[in-house]
């Protein structure tokens, strides 16, 4: 419970529950404005004040409160205006409904994503819809999804990022002086920055900015860069997100089993946009999306295989499986076409003749 001036939100008194929930002592709170110490945003404070001025009280009014350590609480508020010596004051009681709100929100956003996945849409429509869904669920001003393309993982879809940022950060592969992709000891391309860490599985779950399943998140990239080394961050980072003013950044891998399809990137110039529970939610959503990408990939491989078989069998209408010589010829041709298909497009495969394969 808190008691404050209505005109500017300066606390006159707070109770022990306020102290235990917010982390601010009575000495820190009393005499301070709720907006100035960060308990409530200016937008929410003005919204609450207008409600009170219009109705004289408020009931079941939902808004976000922020604790001293940056955690976000969803609260249901009750309040009334009390006039003391001609000055209006506000007496407010709050109930933390974060858990109930989180469960309901997760159920709704998960249902929305599953409906999107089950639509008969192409990949572009799926990723566009998923990007919008992550933007709405997180409230972040900039969201992007990277998908694998050859050795690299360029942005497939973005919302809110400046065009210059997307252009500068689009590719992650390290290049040598000749412009060739640098590879590690086992032949994998070396991917730069924190995005590269997440895509390659370079993370230490003991560090607070990584999760157990390999996501990265920070509520203040300025503090992170000042308090950690490149060794802590697992690689040399470009720091362009921080340079562009993004303080809250989360990178969630799109991974199914041992296959990484890409990642979801959430950026905001405001601090403290994430809590560990919301990052876990984004990981679960990314898991659903990764499974959908896996199923689409499997379907594409199956179609390619069927096309390959049709291409081979179509060129041998008189094929007789009892003809051992023709059988051997066909199997060798199929093997070579299969090798060709692994490095070429479907259109190129269809143009490949049996004679070329032999």
C-alpha positions as CSV (number, residue, x, y, z in Angstrom):
1,X,0.0,0.0,0.0
2,X,1.2,3.5,-0.8
3,X,0.0,7.0,0.1
4,X,1.1,9.8,-2.3
5,X,0.3,13.2,-3.7
6,X,-2.0,13.1,-6.6
7,X,-0.4,15.9,-8.6
8,X,3.0,14.5,-8.9
9,X,3.1,11.0,-7.3
10,X,5.4,11.9,-4.4
11,X,5.2,9.2,-1.7
12,X,4.0,10.4,1.7
13,X,4.1,7.0,3.3
14,X,4.4,3.3,2.3
15,X,3.8,0.1,4.3
16,X,6.0,-2.9,5.0
17,X,4.5,-4.9,2.1
18,X,5.4,-2.2,-0.3
19,X,9.0,-2.4,1.0
20,X,9.2,-6.2,0.7
21,X,7.6,-6.4,-2.7
22,X,9.4,-3.5,-4.4
23,X,12.8,-3.7,-2.7
24,X,12.8,0.0,-1.9
25,X,13.1,1.0,1.7
26,X,10.8,3.5,3.3
27,X,13.6,6.0,3.4
28,X,14.1,5.6,-0.4
29,X,10.5,5.9,-1.2
30,X,9.1,8.6,1.0
31,X,9.7,12.0,-0.5
32,X,10.4,10.5,-4.0
33,X,8.2,10.4,-7.0
34,X,7.2,6.9,-8.1
35,X,8.1,7.8,-11.7
36,X,11.5,9.2,-10.7
37,X,12.6,6.0,-8.9
38,X,11.2,3.8,-11.6
39,X,8.4,2.0,-9.8
40,X,5.9,3.1,-12.5
41,X,6.3,4.5,-16.0
42,X,5.2,8.1,-16.7
43,X,2.6,6.7,-19.2
44,X,1.1,4.4,-16.6
45,X,1.1,7.1,-13.9
46,X,-0.7,9.5,-16.2
47,X,-3.2,6.8,-17.2
48,X,-3.9,6.1,-13.6
49,X,-4.3,9.7,-12.6
50,X,-6.8,10.4,-15.4
51,X,-8.8,7.4,-14.3
52,X,-8.9,8.8,-10.8
53,X,-9.8,12.3,-11.9
54,X,-12.6,11.0,-14.1
55,X,-14.2,8.6,-11.6
56,X,-12.8,9.7,-8.2
57,X,-11.6,6.1,-7.5
58,X,-10.2,3.1,-9.4
59,X,-11.1,-0.5,-9.2
60,X,-9.4,-3.5,-10.8
61,X,-7.1,-1.2,-12.7
62,X,-4.1,-3.1,-14.2
63,X,-0.7,-1.6,-14.7
64,X,3.0,-2.6,-14.5
65,X,5.2,-1.9,-11.4
66,X,8.9,-2.3,-11.5
67,X,11.0,-3.4,-8.5
68,X,14.3,-2.1,-7.5
69,X,16.1,-5.0,-9.2
70,X,14.3,-4.3,-12.5
71,X,11.7,-7.1,-12.3
72,X,8.3,-6.3,-13.8
73,X,5.1,-7.0,-11.8
74,X,1.6,-7.0,-13.2
75,X,-0.6,-5.5,-10.5
76,X,-4.4,-5.0,-10.0
77,X,-4.9,-1.6,-8.3
78,X,-7.6,-0.1,-6.1
79,X,-7.4,3.5,-5.1
80,X,-9.3,6.6,-4.0
81,X,-8.6,10.3,-3.7
82,X,-8.3,11.7,-0.2
83,X,-8.2,15.4,0.4
84,X,-6.0,16.7,3.2
85,X,-5.9,20.4,3.9
86,X,-7.1,21.2,0.5
87,X,-4.6,19.0,-1.3
88,X,-5.6,15.8,-3.1
89,X,-3.8,12.6,-2.1
90,X,-4.0,9.1,-3.4
91,X,-4.3,6.0,-1.3
92,X,-3.5,2.9,-3.4
93,X,-3.6,-0.8,-2.7
94,X,-2.1,-3.3,-5.2
95,X,-2.3,-7.0,-5.7
96,X,0.4,-8.9,-7.6
97,X,-1.3,-10.9,-10.4
98,X,1.9,-11.5,-12.4
99,X,1.6,-15.2,-12.3
100,X,-2.1,-15.4,-13.4
101,X,-1.4,-12.8,-16.1
102,X,1.6,-14.7,-17.3
103,X,-0.3,-18.0,-17.6
104,X,-3.2,-16.4,-19.4
105,X,-1.0,-14.4,-21.7
106,X,1.2,-17.4,-22.5
107,X,-1.9,-19.5,-23.3
108,X,-3.2,-16.8,-25.7
109,X,0.1,-16.1,-27.5
110,X,0.8,-19.8,-27.8
111,X,-2.6,-20.5,-29.3
112,X,-2.0,-17.6,-31.7
113,X,1.3,-19.0,-32.8
114,X,-0.1,-22.5,-33.3
115,X,-2.9,-21.1,-35.4
116,X,-0.4,-19.2,-37.5
117,X,1.8,-22.4,-37.9
118,X,-1.2,-24.5,-39.0
119,X,-2.3,-22.1,-41.7
120,X,-1.5,-23.2,-45.2
121,X,1.0,-20.3,-45.7
122,X,4.4,-20.0,-47.3
123,X,7.6,-19.5,-45.4
124,X,7.5,-15.7,-45.8
125,X,4.0,-15.4,-44.5
126,X,4.9,-17.6,-41.5
127,X,7.9,-15.6,-40.5
128,X,6.2,-12.3,-41.1
129,X,3.4,-13.4,-38.8
130,X,5.8,-14.8,-36.2
131,X,7.8,-11.6,-36.2
132,X,4.6,-9.6,-35.5
133,X,3.6,-12.0,-32.8
134,X,6.9,-11.7,-31.0
135,X,6.7,-7.9,-31.3
136,X,3.3,-7.8,-29.7
137,X,4.1,-10.4,-27.0
138,X,7.3,-8.7,-25.9
139,X,6.3,-5.0,-26.5
140,X,9.8,-4.5,-27.9
141,X,10.3,-1.7,-30.5
142,X,12.5,-3.8,-32.8
143,X,12.2,-7.5,-33.6
144,X,14.0,-9.6,-36.2
145,X,14.2,-13.3,-37.2
146,X,17.4,-14.7,-38.8
147,X,17.2,-17.9,-40.8
148,X,20.0,-20.0,-42.3
149,X,21.0,-19.3,-45.8
150,X,24.1,-21.3,-46.9
151,X,26.8,-20.7,-44.3
152,X,25.2,-17.6,-42.9
153,X,22.1,-16.5,-41.0
154,X,20.9,-13.2,-42.5
155,X,17.7,-11.4,-41.4
156,X,14.7,-13.0,-43.0
157,X,12.3,-10.5,-41.5
158,X,12.6,-7.4,-39.3
159,X,10.3,-4.9,-37.7
160,X,11.4,-1.6,-36.2
161,X,15.1,-1.8,-36.9
162,X,16.6,1.1,-38.9
163,X,17.5,0.1,-42.5
164,X,21.2,0.9,-41.9
165,X,21.3,-1.3,-38.9
166,X,19.9,-4.3,-40.8
167,X,22.3,-3.7,-43.6
168,X,25.3,-3.5,-41.3
169,X,24.3,-6.5,-39.2
170,X,22.8,-8.7,-41.8
171,X,25.7,-11.2,-42.2
172,X,27.5,-12.9,-39.4
173,X,30.2,-14.9,-41.1
174,X,33.8,-13.8,-40.5
175,X,35.7,-13.1,-43.8
176,X,39.4,-13.2,-44.4
177,X,41.4,-10.7,-46.4
178,X,40.3,-12.3,-49.7
179,X,36.7,-12.2,-48.7
180,X,36.5,-15.9,-48.1
181,X,34.5,-17.4,-45.1
182,X,36.7,-18.2,-42.2
183,X,36.1,-21.7,-40.8
184,X,37.0,-23.4,-37.6
185,X,39.0,-26.6,-37.1
186,X,36.1,-28.9,-38.1
187,X,35.1,-26.8,-41.1
188,X,32.2,-24.8,-39.7
189,X,31.9,-21.1,-40.5
190,X,33.0,-18.7,-37.8
191,X,30.0,-16.6,-36.9
192,X,30.6,-13.3,-35.1
193,X,29.1,-11.4,-32.2
194,X,26.5,-12.6,-29.7
195,X,24.2,-13.8,-32.5
196,X,27.0,-16.1,-33.6
197,X,27.4,-17.4,-30.0
198,X,23.7,-18.3,-29.8
199,X,23.6,-19.8,-33.3
200,X,26.7,-21.9,-32.7
201,X,25.8,-22.9,-29.1
202,X,28.6,-21.0,-27.5
203,X,27.3,-20.1,-24.1
204,X,27.9,-20.6,-20.4
205,X,24.7,-21.2,-18.4
206,X,26.5,-20.3,-15.2
207,X,26.6,-16.7,-16.4
208,X,23.5,-14.6,-15.7
209,X,23.0,-13.4,-19.3
210,X,22.7,-16.9,-20.7
211,X,19.9,-19.4,-20.1
212,X,20.3,-23.1,-19.6
213,X,19.1,-23.8,-23.2
214,X,21.4,-21.2,-24.9
215,X,19.5,-17.9,-25.1
216,X,21.0,-14.6,-24.3
217,X,19.3,-11.7,-22.6
218,X,20.3,-8.4,-21.0
219,X,18.3,-5.5,-19.5
220,X,21.2,-3.1,-19.8
221,X,23.8,-3.7,-22.5
222,X,25.8,-0.7,-21.3
223,X,26.3,-2.3,-17.9
224,X,26.9,-5.7,-19.5
225,X,29.8,-4.4,-21.7
226,X,31.3,-2.5,-18.7
227,X,31.2,-5.5,-16.4
228,X,32.2,-8.4,-18.6
229,X,35.1,-9.4,-20.8
230,X,35.1,-10.9,-24.3
231,X,36.0,-14.2,-22.6
232,X,32.8,-13.9,-20.5
233,X,30.8,-13.1,-23.6
234,X,32.3,-16.1,-25.4
235,X,33.5,-14.1,-28.5
236,X,34.4,-10.7,-29.7
237,X,31.2,-8.7,-30.0
238,X,30.5,-5.9,-32.5
239,X,28.5,-4.0,-29.9
240,X,26.4,-2.4,-32.6
241,X,23.2,-3.0,-30.7
242,X,24.5,-1.0,-27.8
243,X,25.9,1.6,-30.1
244,X,22.4,2.1,-31.6
245,X,21.1,2.6,-28.1
246,X,19.5,-0.7,-27.5
247,X,19.7,-1.5,-23.8
248,X,17.4,-4.5,-23.6
249,X,18.4,-7.3,-26.0
250,X,17.3,-10.9,-26.1
251,X,18.4,-13.6,-28.6
252,X,16.4,-16.8,-28.7
253,X,17.6,-19.7,-30.8
254,X,15.3,-21.4,-33.3
255,X,16.6,-24.9,-32.6
256,X,15.1,-28.4,-32.8
257,X,17.2,-31.2,-31.4
258,X,20.7,-30.6,-32.9
259,X,19.5,-28.5,-35.9
260,X,19.6,-24.7,-35.6
261,X,17.4,-22.9,-38.1
262,X,18.0,-19.4,-36.9
263,X,17.1,-17.1,-34.0
264,X,14.6,-14.5,-32.8
265,X,16.1,-11.1,-31.8
266,X,14.2,-8.7,-29.5
267,X,15.7,-5.2,-29.0
268,X,14.5,-2.1,-27.1
269,X,16.1,1.2,-26.1
270,X,14.4,1.1,-22.8
271,X,16.0,-0.8,-19.9
272,X,14.5,-3.7,-18.0
273,X,12.2,-5.0,-20.7
274,X,12.7,-8.7,-19.8
275,X,12.3,-11.0,-16.9
276,X,13.6,-14.5,-16.7
277,X,10.1,-15.9,-16.9
278,X,9.3,-14.0,-20.1
279,X,12.5,-15.2,-21.7
280,X,11.5,-18.7,-20.9
281,X,8.2,-18.0,-22.6
282,X,10.0,-16.7,-25.7
283,X,12.1,-19.9,-25.7
284,X,8.9,-22.1,-25.7
285,X,7.4,-20.0,-28.5
286,X,10.7,-20.3,-30.5
287,X,10.5,-24.1,-29.9
288,X,7.1,-24.3,-31.6
289,X,8.4,-22.2,-34.5
290,X,11.5,-24.3,-34.8
291,X,9.4,-27.5,-35.0
292,X,7.3,-25.9,-37.7
293,X,10.5,-25.1,-39.6
294,X,11.7,-28.6,-39.2
295,X,8.5,-30.0,-40.6
296,X,8.7,-27.7,-43.5
297,X,12.3,-28.7,-44.1
298,X,11.4,-32.4,-44.0
299,X,8.5,-31.9,-46.4
300,X,10.8,-30.0,-48.8
301,X,13.4,-32.8,-48.6
302,X,10.7,-35.4,-49.3
303,X,9.4,-33.5,-52.3
304,X,13.0,-33.2,-53.6
305,X,13.5,-36.9,-53.2
306,X,10.2,-37.7,-55.0
307,X,11.2,-35.3,-57.8
308,X,14.6,-37.0,-58.0
309,X,13.0,-40.4,-58.3
310,X,10.5,-39.2,-60.9
311,X,13.4,-37.6,-62.9
312,X,15.3,-40.9,-62.9
313,X,12.4,-43.2,-63.6
314,X,10.9,-40.9,-66.1
315,X,14.0,-41.2,-68.2
316,X,13.8,-45.0,-68.2
317,X,10.2,-45.9,-69.1
318,X,11.2,-49.4,-70.2
319,X,13.1,-50.1,-67.0
320,X,12.8,-53.7,-65.9
321,X,14.0,-54.5,-62.4
322,X,15.1,-58.0,-63.5
323,X,17.6,-56.4,-65.9
324,X,20.7,-56.3,-63.6
325,X,22.8,-54.2,-65.9
326,X,20.0,-51.6,-66.2
327,X,19.4,-51.8,-62.5
328,X,23.0,-51.0,-61.7
329,X,22.9,-48.1,-64.2
330,X,19.8,-46.7,-62.7
331,X,21.1,-46.9,-59.1
332,X,24.4,-45.3,-60.1
333,X,22.5,-42.5,-61.9
334,X,20.3,-42.0,-58.9
335,X,23.3,-41.8,-56.6
336,X,24.9,-39.2,-58.7
337,X,21.7,-37.2,-59.1
338,X,21.3,-37.4,-55.3
339,X,24.8,-35.9,-54.8
340,X,24.0,-33.2,-57.4
341,X,20.7,-32.4,-55.6
342,X,22.5,-31.9,-52.3
343,X,24.3,-28.8,-53.7
344,X,21.9,-27.5,-56.3
345,X,18.4,-26.1,-56.5
346,X,15.4,-28.1,-57.6
347,X,15.2,-26.3,-60.9
348,X,18.9,-27.2,-61.6
349,X,18.1,-30.8,-60.6
350,X,15.2,-31.0,-63.0
351,X,17.5,-29.9,-65.9
352,X,20.0,-32.6,-65.0
353,X,19.7,-35.4,-67.4
354,X,20.6,-39.1,-66.9
355,X,23.3,-38.8,-69.5
356,X,24.9,-35.9,-67.5
357,X,24.8,-37.9,-64.3
358,X,26.6,-40.8,-66.0
